Amino acid sequence: MKKKFALALAAFMMMGTLAACGSTNTNENAGSAADGTSTTSAVDAIKEKGEIVMLTNAAFPPFEYLADDGSVQGVDVEIAQAVADKLGVELKIVDMDFDPIVNSLKAGKGDFAAAGMTITEERLKQVDFSDEYVTSSQVVVVRADSKLEGDKAAIDAALSGKNIAVQTGTTGDWYAAGEEETGSTIKDANVLQYKSATEAALYLINGKADAVIIDQKPAEAIVATNEGKLKILDTKLTDEEYAFAIQKGQDDLKAVINEVIAEYKGDKVDELITKHMGA
C-alpha cells in the first residue's frame, strides 16, 4: 500500500510540475500584458510572414488611386513601399471602402492604414497614429458658374440646408453633417454620401448636389480632371494633418514608420504629390 501511495504521489507531483511548465509557456506565447495589451513584437510578426499589409481606399488621388494597369499607386503607396523595404518584406495593398478601414485595422485585417487619413480625436480612441507627413484642409468644390464666396461663416451659412456631396467617413462628411469636432456651423444639410470623392464630384457636375466638401489635394486633382466644369473656393474650412494608422500598442512598428516619414516629410513628399497629381 505504501509503495502504491508513493507511486501515486510521485505521479501527481509530476503532473503538477508539467502543468506549471505548460502554464508558463502558454503565457509567454500569448504575449499579453495584465491590461490585455499585446506585447508581441509587431515587427517580428511582419518579418516572419514576409509581408506588410496596407489598408487603403484607392479613390483619393494623389495619395492613392488606381493606375491604368489596375495597380494601386500614389503618395501613400510610395511611402508604404519604403516602410516595407526598411523591414525587408513585401508590400501587400488591400483596397477597400474608406469608412470601414479603422475597424478593419482593429480587427487585424491589415498591419497599418494609409489613405490620406486625418488625425482626429475620435480615431485616436480606436487606433494609434504615426507622425504626420502632410498638412491639409477641407475645401468646398462647386460648379464653375457658382457665385458662392465669403469667409468660413458665410460659406457654412450658405451651405446650410443644401445638398452636399461627400466621401463617406471622411472629415468632409463630418463637416457637412455639422459635427462640432470639425468646427462646422453648417445646419440641416442633406449630406449625400459616396464611396469616393470622384463619384461625389460627378453628382455635383450633374446638378444633383450644390457642393462637394473634400480634402484640398484630391479636390485639386478632381478640378484639374474636370477643367472648366468645377472650381475650388478660396476659403479653407479646416486645418488637418495626415498620418498612418496603426493598431494600438504596436510601438515598434510605429517607430519604423516614423523613421520613414522623417525621411520623406517636407520636400520629398511635395515631390511625390506633384508626381502623382500629374498622373
Secondary structure as UniProt FT lines:
FT   HELIX           2..30
FT   TURN            34..35
FT   HELIX           42..49
FT   STRAND          51..56
FT   STRAND          59..60
FT   TURN            61..63
FT   STRAND          64..66
FT   TURN            68..69
FT   STRAND          72..73
FT   HELIX           75..87
FT   STRAND          90..95
FT   TURN            99..100
FT   HELIX           101..106
FT   TURN            107..108
FT   STRAND          112..113
FT   HELIX           121..124
FT   TURN            125..126
FT   STRAND          128..129
FT   STRAND          134..136
FT   STRAND          138..143
FT   TURN            144..145
FT   HELIX           152..159
FT   TURN            160..161
FT   STRAND          163..167
FT   TURN            168..169
FT   HELIX           171..176
FT   TURN            177..178
FT   HELIX           180..182
FT   STRAND          190..194
FT   HELIX           197..205
FT   TURN            206..207
FT   STRAND          211..215
FT   HELIX           216..225
FT   TURN            226..229
FT   STRAND          230..232
FT   STRAND          240..242
FT   STRAND          245..246
FT   TURN            248..249
FT   HELIX           251..264
FT   TURN            265..266
FT   HELIX           267..278
//
